[in-house]
Amino acid sequence: MRLVIILILLNNLPLAHSRETIDVVTSAYEPYVIEDNQIASGIFPDIVNTVFSLQDIKVRFQFHSWTRGEDLVKKGMVFATFPYIINTQRTELFEFSDPVIYFFPKFFYLKQNFPEGFSWHNLKDFKPYIIGGVFGYWYESAFREQKIEVHYVTTDTQNIYKLMYGRIDFTLIDELVGWKLIESIYPQQRRVFAVAKKPESSSTFHLMISRSYPHANKLTEQFNKGLKRIKTNGTYQRIFRRYAVPMEYATSW
């Protein structure tokens, strides 16, 4: 009889809640993405975490190179990667979230090479120079079309070193990212670097989403709704302040 009562009580207990977990891949891109022993922080992971926590979804971050991350998304092994801008080639293979944050890529150079500063009007102005690029970045096709000499590496950090060593004349990096790298690598020599005032473009970063990951459409819809919610309730703005990112980088709500 006692056993029967115990079984009845157990059957009436609420089932333990199983929280959904999704996999997302990214790469260090401070202050947008900060990696510390495979732990993700920075403005973009914090936004992604906050939005999905509203849906009671846990985000598991993986760190890989940009090209490896894209491959994982394409194969449906992870839900999404970030931060990515939208272009024609990518829309043929991936879906995208609503815009999360702006970015303003600019050309960095050494002051000693251009004591009067450097201004430019179109990419053809860079034909006499060597540009340091990163494999998989948005500008590859544009540089190729203009027949600009670009030496590609796998990280922006490598290009900052190459710039200092005089192996390249310019490197194109988001302005926030570029100054963060310089402060990290050459904290005592920040003044030797400069940045062209005109941005190469003004685009928005998004989640770049797999078309074959389970329930990808539903997850995308949940993310977009949650993003609007945190913009409305002030959480989005607090995350910006946490990382000292100017509000000019915020997308509309």
Secondary structure, 3 states (H helix, E strand, C coil): CHHHHHHHHHHHCCCCCCCEEEEEEECCECCCEEEECCEEECHHHHHHHHHHHCCCEEEEEEECCHHHHHHHHHCCCCCEEEEECCCHHHHCCCEECCCCEEECEEEEEEHHHCCCCCCCCCHHHHCCCEEEEECCCCCHHHHHHCCCEEEEECCHHHHHHHHHCCCCCEEEEEHHHHHHHHHHHCCCCHHHEEECCCCCCCEEEEEEECCCCCCHHHHHHHHHHHHHHHHHHCHHHHHHHHCCCCHHHECCC
